[in-house]
């Protein structure tokens, strides 16, 4: 079994914020694969068990700890199901990518993303796949990053972000089915969304 985690913040007030692009991608996958979210209070997460012909059995997870504590939810789930870190794919927002662009990586630094920092800290490694969804900086100055990721997506960016969410869901499934290198070659090129 492999695990695809979409990062975000729980609560209606955060639903359409840039920081919840990962949740939206997980929702997209859950719908596409016929899954149903169920609350798992012991892990502070919403979890859906699904299957894909290429990727096999998958566990979709949306941590409900708030973004900065995402690793507190994911680490015990991986341990309970004995899922190797190499079979984890994390989907998250990225302000340094144009709206709608995505980037797949097999590992790397958190790049200032607190959700990714938390996951890496609790797993003790940064060697897990991640799919970043471009949300752009919008009209916010670089110094006001919190206002950007917790604010509303600009109307002119919404369609591009939505396309990026769908593409990221597809890319995360591709990573689970075919590996990171294959997915990088397919989704990281200049012809990818919004190039």
C-alpha positions, 0 to 999 in steps of 0.5 A: 500500500502507498500513501498520498497525503494532501496538506491543508488546514481543516475548517470551512474558512480555509477551504478555498485558500491557496494553502489548501490546494493539497486538500483539494488534490486529495479530494479530486483523487478520492472522487476519481477513485470512488473513495469515501473520507472517514474521520480517524480521530486517533491520527487526527486525519481524514482517511480514504482507502482506494485502489488504482489499476496502476498504483494498487491499493492506496491510502489517501490522507488529509491531516486535520492537525493544521498545516504546521503540524502535518507530520504529527498525523502522517508519521503514526499512520505510516508506522501503523500501516508499515508504509515505507517513506519511499511510498509516500507522496505529499501534495502541497501548495507552492507560492514560488510556482505560477498558478496552475504549474506543478512540480514533482520531486523525489526529495529536497528541502521544505523550501520554507513550507511549514507543512513540509517541514513538519512532515520531514521533522517527524519522519526524520528524512526529506527523502519522500516524493512531493508534488507542488501545486503553483498558487503564485504570490498573487498581489501580496508582497513576499514579506506577507506570505501568511496573508497570501496562503491563508487569504483567498485565491485571486479570481483571475488565478482560480481557474489556473489553480483548479487546473493545477489541482487536477494535474497534481492529483494525476501526477501524484497517482502517476508517482504511486504507479510508475515512480517519481522519475517517470512522473517528473519527466511527464509533468515537470516539462515546459509543456505542463499546465500554465507554461 
